[in-house]
Amino acid sequence: MNLPVIGYAGMTHLGLCSGIAAASKGFSVVGYHNDVELIAAIDKGELPVVEPGLDGMFAANRERLTFSAKPESLNECGVVYVAVDVPTDDEGKSDLSPIEAMIGTVTPHLHDEAVLVILCQVPPGFTRGRCLSNAWLFYQVETLIFGRAVERATQPERFIIGCADPQTPLPESYGAFLAAFGCPLLPMRYESAELAKIAINCFLVASVSTTNTLAGLCECMGADWSEIAPALRLDARIGPKAYLNPGLGISGGNLERDLASVCRLGEANDSDTRVIDSFRGLSGYTKDWTWRVLERCVLNSIESPRIAVLGLAYKENTHSTKNSPALLLLGHLKKHKVSVFDPVVPASAAPETMGADSALAACEEADVTVIATPWPEFSEMDPMALAATMKGTTVIDPYAMLDGTEVMVAGLAHYTLGRPAQIAAVG
């Protein structure tokens, strides 16, 4: 058969990365969005998202990519993915109206044999509640990870596919597209696929939460979590790819949304979800780790300190600041002199702070430096140069971006998640 044309409705982070990945597998791709200016910018190669390798993959596959602000452009597509953003509120509740609106917009323009796939995350029961007379309907679990979107889109571990009847073979066009990625296909009923995405994230949160709890004990007991983690990775029941790096709670919005969804489902179905509630509480506590260290080691002893905060994004290799621990910390520091730097996020994302042109410039005359986001470039800072730039001697580095011994040799105190502080000897 001829390769189907693949459409993506919604040039979001998910839709754009997925569409470019599809083109890299040899498929012609149509990207639709109703924002004329956004489409014009993408057409010129001005991508609205930051992902390692995405610009290069876009350029390499440009001839197979078409972008349009007209929904009728999807008429030639054999498979069309709905990939809109799903906003969440402060309680982790999703606004599903953009998905409903996009389905309503594109379905009149699909041809009789087209397949419509909901790619953005929806709660259990959503897909079966959509009634389409002119298209096959599926739900596919998205695997987007900010900062690793290219890898995840081009080398998926598996495809989880929600079907009206998982015993019915997939349509030829859809099956041919998925087969191009060379990974296992797991068809299941709609509700199972919708809940599978939530289940995956809950297991990840369990690993993160356990890691953060035990790493906190390490700091108090003289143990070092970085010595313990390799032993866990060698246990087949845990595995080499387990989430065992301590971090500042759960951020980005997606995991928080799924935890909230489980709690709502539990309440609606009289099911005990207290363990999920505990994960949410622990995340909030861990996010404030930097603030607690800063308060204990600097604010209690220095009047009106100058504070440098490196990183504003919620994680490295992304422009997203959704639930960022850095911004949470800055919320505590509104009465203090704070300079900030992030390689991608502008200082305007942090009102009432002073922006700097580089990490080292942000640390000039600082009493304390906080590395709030683990951008790779921060690991390249020279501790000696940092010590010469700062006025104070405190470095709060939760992700251990700098070598603790080198920081201590430079005459600085190094505070890191999961291990006791390393403090230079006086005299």
KOLDREN-445174 format. One record per residue: x, y, z of N, C-alpha, C in turn. Coordinates in steps of 0.001 Angstrom, whole numbers, plus 500000, padded with zeros to 6 digits. Layout:
<pts>
XYZXYZXYZ/...
</pts>
This chain:
<pts>
500834498803500000500000500000500000500872501252500000/500313502349499504501005503624499586500992504116501017/502061504801501403502113505314502771501017506353502982/500288506259504093499254507262504353499870508606504698/499133509668504395499512511001504867499025511112506307/499878511645507179499554511741508605499286513195508963/498178513443509639497833514797510044497925514981511549/498272516196511952498301516549513375497500517827513560/496434517745514318495569518888514582495970519491515920/496699520601515845497241521250517034498749521282516977/499311522438516631500764522553516581501294522966517955/501026522092518905501485522239520281502855521580520417/503391521579521625504639520860521895504496519408521438/503384518784521822503123517386521474502916517209519977/502038518027519382501717517866517975502885518149517049/503639519195517370504760519571516506505871518527516562/506245518114517773507312517108517907506896515779517283/505634515376517488505146514114516922505105514184515399/504675515319514852504594515462513410505950515425512737/506914516100513321508269516102512748508875514705512843/508589514004513942509077512626514081508463511723513019/507162511912512731506505511116511689507156511364510329/507500512616510044508177512934508783509538512258508705/510208512139509862511525511500509877511447510010509553/510255509429509665510049508014509327509604507842507875/509578508944507107509276508865505693507859509206505310/507035509652506261505642509969505966505479511452505620/504571511724504692504161513102504452503240513507505590/503436514723506102502731515164507300502075516518507040/500835516653507492500132517930507458499906518383508888/500390519569509226500178520131510553499161521245510493/498073521099511238497014522118511228496934522832512565/496737524136512503496425524949513685495683526184513192/494717526647513965493903527777513482494560529135513695/495780529155514239496512530399514456497366530690513220/496940531648512414497626531948511152499066532390511388/499293533212512410500647533705512679501563532572513139/501033531666513952501827530523514404502215529651513218/501270529367512346501560528540511176502605529211510286/502494530517510103503466531242509270504870531151509874/504960531270511195506267531187511861506862529783511712/506048528752511948506535527379511812506969527114510375/506204527618509418506522527419508004507895527997507662/508302529035508393509623529651508167510714528991509014/510328527960509791511310527274510618511494527869511992/510592528777512379510655529386513713509772528580514655/510350527542515247509573526618516057509282527221517433/508060527055517940507681527680519212508080526891520449/508763525762520267509174524951521409510674524722521369/511246524479522534512679524213522665512877522740522993/513535522017522119513847520605522331515180520279521670/516087519612522372517353519217521750517109518365520502/517703518780519381517626518022518141516415518295517283/515448519062517779514206519265517025514427520129515789/515172521217515910515414522090514757516113521338513630/517087520518513992517808519758512975516916518737512293/516068518055513053515165517067512471514131517739511573/513688518937511977512763519706511149513405520034509802/514626520548509841515317520935508604515566519734507702/515918518595508292516247517409507509515035516810506814/513837517088507324512621516476506776511623517509506267/512130518716505981511255519829505633510367519543504425/510872518794503441510092518579502214508849517717502459/508815516990503559507643516148503846506654516818504796/506919518055505187506092518753506174505320519899505532/504010519890505723503147520962505248502360521506506429/502239522834506506501525523446507628500413524339507091/499279524313507787498112525040507285497244525519508443/496582526648508217495607527163509179494181526848508739/494035525979507740492718525604507233492459524123507517/491373523796508218491123522395508583490885521491507388/490427522046506266490197521211505085491493520623504528/492639521150504962493929520598504522494117519170505031/493344518766506032493463517419506592492707516384505772/492005516824504751491173515903503982491984514800503307/493240515083502979494069514090502291494685513068503250/494508513234504537495197512408505533494462511092505792/495214510015505886494646508726506262494514508568507758/495398509238508499495377509216509965495533510653510446/494662511068511348494735512419511905494781512326513421/495809512916514001495965512951515459495446514278516006/494679514214517082494284515412517825495319515603518925/496049516712518872497189516912519769497174518319520355/496041518716520906495940520056521488496480520064522917/496774521267523427497142521418524832495896521230525696/496085520588526847494985520387527795495326521165529063/494756522359529243495083523173530426494640522472531713/495398522684532770495022522182534094495007523340535074/494101523263536048494040524316537059494938523957538236/494896524755539293495779524548540444495485523250541188/494333522661540945493975521404541588494233520202540681/494870520446539535495188519359538619494011518884537789/492962519677537692491788519296536919491930519795535490/491650518921534520491848519254533108490640519968532527/490914520895531628489877521537530826489853520820529480/488825520013529247488751519179528053488094519882526873/487651521125527063486939521821525988487796522029524736/489130522275524846489908522413523602489912521130522765/489888519966523418489843518702522668488508518577521954/487433518841522693486094518780522097486006519712520888/486532520919521054486464521904519967487255521433518754/488447520869518977489266520426517851488615519251517133/488051518308517876487354517189517238486210517712516378/485468518662516920484368519244516166484823519979514923/486016520566514978486543521310513831487018520395512714/487739519330513076488393518526512034487515517425511460/486598516860512228485858515689511734485047515956510462/484479517145510256483754517347508993484647517284507755/485956517387507946486875517438506811487614516119506589/487302515088507356487966513795507188487280512997506094/488065512266505306487451511423504282486901510143504911/486164509369504125485372508265504671486203507166505326/487443506979504909488283505910505459489298506433506473/489169507679506882490168508286507777490078507701509185/491212507749509863491318507327511259491579508566512105/490792508776513145491013509890514072491561509322515374/492686509881515826493348509387517033493483510527518030/492933510346519214493121511327520288494466511036520937/495409511969520812496761511781521332496959512504522654/496270513602522867496409514324524131495712513524525250/496176513717526467495679512874527557494273513259527989/493437512228528175492052512427528599491744511461529742/490734511745530552490379510852531656489634509618531157/489650508535531936488927507322531545487454507612531275/486977507116530130485593507307529736485410508370528668/486420509204528454486269510311527505486104509807526070/487011508926525633487020508539524223485737507811523830/485279506886524661484069506146524325482850507073524249/482935508196524931481823509139524903481740509977523647/482738509861522765482702510596521509482059509722520444/481088510193519770480391509438518726480722510027517358/481468509279516553481842509749515228481242508825514180/480614509402513195479987508596512149480870508460510921/481896509327510808482673509345509562484142509024509756/484518508388510868485934508070511063486082506979512113/487115506173511934487540505273512998488064506152514138/487830505752515380488287506544516518489146505698517442/490328506230517774491241505554518692491799506563519684/492313506031520794493052506844521760494451506252521851/495474507083521717496850506602521802497559507327522935/498184506581523810498882507159524954500104507933524472/500161509218524805501329510029524428502461509779525411/503688509893524908504864509605525736505808510799525803/505268512001525580506105513202525575506765513424526935/508061513663526911508798514114528092509532515385527685/509228516482528337509890517742527988511404517578528123/512111518048527128513566517930527132514064516661526471/513159515680526254513525514423525586512491514076524510/511819515090523986510695514847523083511125514163521786/512262514539521234512721513939519983513002512450520171/513725512129521227514024510730521520512744509921521706/511801510456522488510572509723522793509679509569521563/509682510570520685508818510513519512509374509614518414/510687509522518312511293508723517243511651507304517678/511821507089518996512190505771519499511255505350520636/509965505202520355509022504839521422509276503430521941/509026503229523225509189501900523825508080500955523399/506863501526523225505699500761522804504588501755522481/503577501287521759502388502091521528501221501457522264/500588502220523143499385501780523843498198502398523117/497300501544522612496237502009521719494877501640522302/494080502653522579492721502430523055491775502240521889/490988501162521939490111500789520834488680500579521340/487724500762520451486349500414520781486257498908521032/486965498126520224487039496672520391488471496242520106/489252495924521128490664495583520905490876494294520118/489820493489519927489953492258519142489869492525517641/489379493689517258489269494046515843490615494557515329/491102494049514208492396494534513677492380496047513437/493525496663513602493630498097513348493432498379511867/492885499531511517492790499915510105494167499873509445/494198499529508162495462499316507466496365500545507524/495803501722507314496622502938507294497244503203508661/496464503041509713496953503279511077498005502247511458/497736500987511136498696499929511441500013500125510721/499941500581509447501168500800508676502000501925509277/501326502959509740502062504071510353502754503627511633/502030502957512514502624502526513783503758501536513562/503617500661512558504641499644512300505974500269511914/505951501484511371507189502135510935508125502435512102/507617502420513319508439502750514484509082501509515109/508676500317514665509343499090515079509268498773516554/508171499111517200508025498824518634506741498017518868/506594497380520030505385496594520311504126497456520297/503018496856519827501710497499519846500845496805520894/500218497602521757499384497050522817497955497576522680/497121496922521843495727497350521742494964496939523006/494066497790523443493231497500524616491997498374524542/491036498112525405489829498939525367490166500384525727/489293501298525282489541502718525504489899503014526967/489060502521527861489221502866529283490542502363529847/490980501184529406492255500645529888493418501516529429/493386501950528167494468502796527654494501504136528375/493314504708528603493251506000529292493796505886530710/493488504782531374493983504587532738495446504141532752/495907503497531672497306503050531605498257504225531708/497928505335531034498786506522531098498889507025532540/497766507070533222497762507508534621498541506529535479/498387505225535219499092504204536001500601504338535856/501070504568534630502511504742534393503042505899535236/502334507015535197502802508186535933502737507975537440/501742507225537918501674506945539356502859506101539812/503260505123538993504420504312539363505699505148539344/505805506068538388506968506966538365506988507840539616/505838508363539992505757509207541180506129508417542428/505725507145542482506076506317543639507590506184543769/508266505990542629509725505871542647510379507183543061/509895508284542483510438509600542827510215509907544305/509029509613544795508687509930546187509533509116547160/509712507832546858510550506993547723511989507479547712/512484507821546531513850508339546411514030509609547237/513109510539547110513241511801547841513150511604549346/512305510681549781512181510410551219513487509867551781/514052508878551096515279508258551594516488509185551425/516481509991550366517574510949550189517579511958551325/516394512352551791516318513257552935516921512653554178/516704511359554378517320510682555536518841510652555402/519325510475554167520781510440553960521437511722554456/520820512861554170521386514143554577521560514221556092/520662513590556815520672513669558279521571512627558928/521842511518558213522501510374558843523952510192558426/524434511026557500525803510864557025525927509861555892/524801509384555365524824508490554207524820509319552924/525110508678551800525156509356550497524274508583549527/523173509191549097522229508501548218522875508073546912/523850508844546422524485508491545151525250507173545260/525594506756546460526237505451546666525208504324546736/524003504664547170522948503654547337522249503348546014/522030504368545190521250504210543954521783503111543031/523124502976542840523600501900541960523203500507542438/523133500319543745522718499012544266521267498720543896/520442499733543908519039499548543542518884499271542050/519681499946541235519577499740539783519961498308539392/520801497668540175521225496294539879520245495254540396/519182495698541062518132494786541516517104494675540390/516905493444539855516029493257538700514601493713538972/514186493732540230512822494156540552512663495668540476/513774496388540433513736497851540360514241498317538999/515462497930538634515914498114537265516865499263537021/517635499152535921518673500144535610518135501507535207/516869501593534775516314502866534325515354503481535333/515373502972536555514451503479537572514734504942537889/513682505656538270513811507066538656514391507126540074/515714507235540164516369507196541473517187508451541747/517040509477540929517751510729541191516868511644542030/517344512081543194516530512985544017516208514267543252/515055514829543515514657516064542848513751516891543729/513370518052543219512561518990543994511076518769543725/510584517589544095509171517305543972508756517050542535/507460517131542301506869516822541003506421518123540353/506860518349539115506549519601538425506160519318536981/505788520361536268505466520239534863503988520142534560/503178519735535544501731519707535367501138518348535082/501817517510534298501216516244533885501104515236535026/502184515059535770502132514121536886501158514601537954/501169515910538221500248516457539215498797516210538796/498528516391537503497184516150536980496754514709537198/497671513762536954497299512353537059497062511933538508/497859512474539421497617512178540834496250512712541258/495940513926540824494639514503541155493513513682540540/493717513169539322492697512365538657492426511076539428/493493510432539914493307509199540682492510509472541953/492829510570542619492104510904543857490628511172543561/490337511860542462488937512114542104488218510816541728/488909509950540980488303508667540618488051507813541854/489012507841542789488836507082544021487646507568544822/487511508878544917486387509444545666485058509091545003/485034509157543678483794508869542958483404507404543035/484396506528543226484131505090543220484347504437544584/484432505260545641484606504764547008485823503840547111/486948504285546528488185503514546539489241504278547334/490070503578548084491069504186548959492277504651548138/492529505940548113493672506488547368494602507278548291/494649506897549559495468507670550508496950507659550137/497418506573549540498834506529549172499140507617548136/498196507893547221498395508938546221498379510307546900/497492510483547876497480511738548640498824511982549310/499436510904549812500735511067550482501811511488549488/501754510987548255502716511398547227502581512896546959/501351513371546885501118514794546616501663515646547758/501429515205548984501938515960550134503455515977550184/504071514832549903505533514755549919506136515635548831/505484515704547669505987516547546595506038518004547036/504972518468547673504958519851548149506050520116549162/506276519160550052507332519310551061508712519348550401/508952518457549450510266518383548806510553519614547957/509520520179547335509737521384546526510312522523547344/510027522535548628510513523609549490511871523295550121/512525522229549683513840521864550253514825523024550114/514882523623548942515823524722548708515542525887549645/514275526208549819513908527303550713514321527003552148/514132525773552600514493525420553981515999525532554199/516779525066553219518243525171553341518670526632553309/518092527393552409518435528814552298518112529553553589/516962529272554144516553529942555379517486529574556530/517818528294556632518643527819557746520090528295557635/520643528280556437522084528507556273522453529936555883/521486530720555423521812532076554971520914533124555617/519614532979555444518705534048555860518692534260557364/518970533221558132518977533352559592520238534030560119/521247534194559253522512534744559745522986535990558991/522442536244557806522874537397557005521682538314556768/521836539552557127520765540516556916520822541042555481/519696541027554789519580541509553404520616540875552472/520642539553552384521619538909551500521269539108550028/522283539038549185522081539036547740522061537577547291/521030537207546538520803535801546198520813535629544683/521572534655544208521588534312542787520820533016542590/519883533005541657519104531806541338519369531452539877/519952530292539664520284529829538316519244528805537872/518472529171536862517434528291536343516048528747536760/515148528821535775513754529176536031512805528094535502/513215527361534474512392526286533934512200525200534982/511123524426534832510860523398535849511826522227535740/512475522081534567513520521082534388514418521549533250/515509520841533019516436521225531970515855520953530586/516400521620529588516072521412528179514609521681527837/513999522612528542512638523014528209512431524475528581/511448525092527921511101526469528245509941526540529237/509381525390529605508195525376530472508559525709531919/507723526528532554507902526868533971506713526385534809/505897525472534258504701524994534962505093524366536300/504610524935537392504890524441538753506387524354539049/507159525257538482508615525223538644509027525446540095/509887524574540641510410524807541987511175526123542101/511814526543541008512551527814541029511600528978541269/510472528982540574509517530069540758508858530003542127/508673528792542642508150528652544000509123529272545004/510403528997544822511421529586545692511391531102545593/511313531630544376511314533083544202510090533727544842/509014532964544967507845533479545659508119533762547122/509077533028547709509484533265549097510435534456549230/511008534902548111512130535854548154511775537243547641/510504537589547649510079538861547061510670540083547768/511063539960549022511626541088549759513152541120549696/513746540222548920515206540119548869515744540550547501/517045540842547473517720541175546220518103539874545512/517479539640544372517674538376543675518044538633542218/519106537984541763519467538012540350519243536610539788/518783536536538529518433535245537952519034535085536566/519210533819536185519633533499534815519097532130534449/518559532022533239518152530739532668518533530768531191/519064529676530655519504529680529255518376529912528257/517128529622528644516005529714527712514902530632528212/514545530526529479513425531294530031513881532720530340/513181533737529842513593535120530117513348535498531571/514121536464532059513994536909533448512621537503533733/511909537918532693510574538479532883509602537461533478/509946536179533406509108535146534026509201535196535541/510176535916536046510371536046537493510330537523537863/509132538097538037509014539523538370509766539875539652/510192541119539734510876541644540912512255541026541124/512853540520540025514234540039540093515050540788539045/516376540643539134517269541251538157517821540173537236/517634540332535933518141539359534983519621539554534726/520306538473534379521735538525534055521960537843532713/523107538140532093523414537612530772524066536232530810/524509535800531980525155534494532107525014534015533539/525310532746533746525216532190535086526204532881536028/527435533051535558528449533657536426528115535117536723/527548535816535737527178537218535958526078537328537011/525172536375537041524102536394538035524654536215539452/525805535545539549526388535239540866527301536344541396/527487537409540641528405538468541051527973539095542371/528866539092543357528637539671544688527503538984545456/527124537774545033526039537063545720526531536467547032/525671536499548037525970535822549299525703534330549190/524806533961548301524463532552548110524052532336546658/524466531197546103524054530800544759523193529559544860/522030529611544216521119528476544182521014527984542745/521368526731542507521201526134541178519850525422541197/518823526108540704517447525643540877516952524743539742/517648524765538597517284523916537464518550523240536961/518535521929536729519769521218536352520127521334534870/520271522585534392520732522775533017522166522248532887/522478521468531846523831520910531699524935521948531759/524692523144531223525753524149531200526161524613532594/525291524451533571525644524858534929526727523942535511/526778522693535042527798521765535532529191522141535037/529238523029534040530530523437533482531133524638534205/530418525207535173530976526345535919532189525907536729/533187526743536745534408526488537522534175526957538957/534230526054539950534000526464541337534950527569541801/536181527559541309537119528614541689536650529970541156/536185529986539907535672531231539326534403531670540049/533584530715540437532371531029541180532713531657542520/533697531076543223534113531607544521534672533017544391/535410533261543308535990534593543091534919535623542757/533816535176542184532737536086541781531810536414542949/531555535413543792530621535598544896531229536395546045/530371536990546846530805537612548095530719536613549231/529688535775549214529488534777550260530100533442549887/529762532410550649530411531104550461529421529942550378/528145530231550171527137529172550191526632528862548787/526679527571548418526149527096547144525101526019547437/523878526293547062522793525328547241522531524704545880/522871523433545759522931522739544480522197521405544610/520860521422544616520109520198544921520413519036543997/520717519302542734520917518230541757522384517823541599/523262518359542440524692518044542385525277518321541001/524982519499540466525541519880539174527042520127539263/527502520564540430528931520806540656529508519698541520/530784519443541353531473518453542170531673519007543573/531121518312544563531165518808545936532558519020546467/533469518128546123534849518259546606535509519494546005/535284519731544703535868520910544064535278522195544631/533996522161544934533357523337545538533965523609546909/534184522559547677534745522719549017536196523220548942/536965522700547980538348523148547795538385524628547433/537362525092546739537288526504546357536894527396547529/536661526784548689536340527562549880534857527810550079/534020527030549392532582527214549467531909526055550193/530734526311550709529917525265551323528933524756550285/528821523435550172528014522816549112526879522012549745/525628522393549413524445521709549942523727521016548787/523555519689548911523011518869547838521977517908548392/520953517612547606519962516616547997520617515245548145/520311514579549259520705513186549400522067512908549983/522768513955550437524062513715551081524334514835552073/525183514593553075525501515657554039526189516825553349/526046518007553912526694519188553357528214519036553384/528871519601552372530330519632552325530757521087552533/531432521324553653531754522678554051533263522824554196/533820523839553555535266524057553605535701524354555038/536848523793555417537405524046556740537831525502556867/537585526098558032537973527485558277539374527513558847/540194528420558302541575528548558809542446527505558203/
</pts>
